[in-house]
Amino acid sequence: MRIEQNLWSTEKGWLHPGGGTLKDKAQLAFVFGATDLLKNPEHFAEIKKMVPSVPILGCSTSGEIFGTQVFDNTISLTTVFFEKSTIQGAQIDLTDIRSSFEAGERLARAIDRDGLLHAFVLSDGLQINGSELVDGLLKHLPGNITVTGGLAGDGARFGETLVFWDDVPQKQRVAIVGFYGSHLKIGYGSLGGWDPFGPERLITRSKENVLFELDDQSALEVYKRYLGEHAKGLPATGLLFPLSIRTKSGESGIVRTILSVNEEEQSMTFAGDVPEGAYARFMKANFERLIDGAQGAAKTGFQAVGSISPDLAILISCVGRKLILKQRTEEEVEAAQDILGKKTIVSGFYSYGEISPFTPGAKCALHNQTMTITLFSES
């Protein structure tokens, strides 16, 4: 596997204006960038000039990961040439779909499942129920196929998110790329690092990813009481205080963050399901544990590829982690690189949700507030 990277910024333009040597050979290019930049046709035209014959998978972000650095308002380009492996991709328009579950079903059917090793998915970050999307994917993919990916971001604005596969960036899109080949190894891991506080509360009224009541009280009012002065900044400040959802006794909680609030309905909409009968608990940040979580995710993926430095790592971390870590944000990326080794090329973005099993063998799910790492290596 051969990989080249490029970065555009307002101050410097492209690091390598002419592109690289792989533009006529590569099978895939990852592009992650700020929403406003990707909406500008001139920027996308420049990308296509650098990789004219390479299909592009990408999305808008809440921050771009490039090596061990984290940027805002840039565009990252990572071009990949597989020597012994192949890919196949597709995208669908959510405006033509009745449900997020159906979107997952259609996406899974859009690629060849014979010989499929792994599926990587990018989704609109606002007009989607990520839990249902994953369930639809898993229903129609072979049971041994792993899925990773994430939901597109838009800073902390929650205005619009963009996704694209071999097309211009657009709203309400979901894209998938399948990876094929016996020489390709895929590793992955996903961990959080948030601490619970306060009592568990029973979800007494909800519908899919919309939460109405906790312990028969207005969920929004309960949440605002816990947030105190932070409540004025909802939904963005909700990223600092996610919920841990537990559906069975002793089950590890899945973290959920808010996408929007409805004052009239007194409801909160989350990136994934918050089922009635489940238990919810408020979470808060622990700086060291957030960084340890990133390192732990890297360790899990590293072991899965044979404990050798992989060729490529795609890091997808939640925007809530970035808002908490602030000037320490790069520490979680550096912690992951320390495990993977300096030879590994690192790309990725800050998201509105992460898709991955926690560990190899576990069921794939939508997560929030985690660092999710996907590793690629060819032998």
Secondary structure by P-SEA (a helix, b strand, c coil): cbbbbbbbcccccccccccccccccccbbbbbbcccccccaaaaaaaaaacccbbbbcccccbbbccccccccbbbbbbbbbcccccccccccccccccaaaaaaaaaaccccccccbbbbbccccccaaaaaaaaaaacccccbbbbbbbbbccccccbbbbbcccccccbbbbbbbbbcccbbbbbbbbbbcccccbbbbbcccccccccccccccaaaaaaaaacccccccccccccbbbbbbcccccbbbbbbbcccccccccccccccccccbbbbbbbbbaaaaaaaaaaaaaaaaaaaccccccbbbbbbbaaaaaaaccccaaaaaaaaaaacccbbbbbbbccccccccccccbbbbbcccbbbbbbbcc
